Amino acid sequence: MNILLVLIPVTLLVIVVAVALFFWAVNHQQFDDLDSPAVLPLMDEPPTPTAEPETPAEPIAKETDQPGTHL
């Protein structure tokens, strides 16, 4: 019977924590949309836009093999 002196307060504490977590979840909109997460894996991904190659702003100077051009 002495175990009831421990189990009853522990049970009440667990219930209070569960109720507090439930109200926290409700206040943070965890239960607003229950249908979309189940459908998201079934939806097709939108097509990714093709990236065009970037053109440099200034043309790159070509190296020459002429003597005297190297510093």
N, C-alpha and C positions, 0 to 999 in steps of 0.2 A: 504493500500500500504506500510505502514511502516514495516509490518511483513516480506516483501520481503528482507528488509535490514538485517534481522536476518536469514531467511530461506536459502538464497543463500550461505552465508559463512558456515552455519552448514552443508548444503548438500555437499559443496565442501570438507569440512573436513571429512565427512563420506566417500566420494569417495576416498580421499587420503589414509585414514586408510585401506579401503578395498583393494586397489591396493597394499599397502605395505604388508598387511597380505598375499595376494596371492603370491607375489614374495618371501616372507619369506618361505611359504609352498613349493614353487617350489625349492628353494635353499636347503631345508632340506629334499629332496626326498620324499615328502608326496604323490606325484602322480606317482611314479615309477611303482608300481605293483597294478593295480586296480582289478585284477581277483582273486588273492589268498585269500584275506580276505573274499570274498563271499563264497568260497568253504571250508574254514577251519572248520566251524561247521558241515559240512557233512562228513568229513573224520573220519575214525576210529582211535581211539587212539592206539599208538603202545603198544604191550604187555609189561607189567612191568616185569623186571627180578626178579625171586624169590631169595630172600636173604637166604643164608644158615646160620644156627645158628653158632654163633661165638664160637670157642673153646678157653677156657682160656689158656694163655701162660704157667702158672704154675698151677699145681693141687691145689685145695683148701684143706687145712688141716682140718680134721674132729675134732670136739671137743670131748674130752674124759671125762668121768665122774670119772676118777681116782683121789683119794685124793692126794693133793700135786702138782697138775699140774696148779692150779690157782694161780695167783700172787696177 
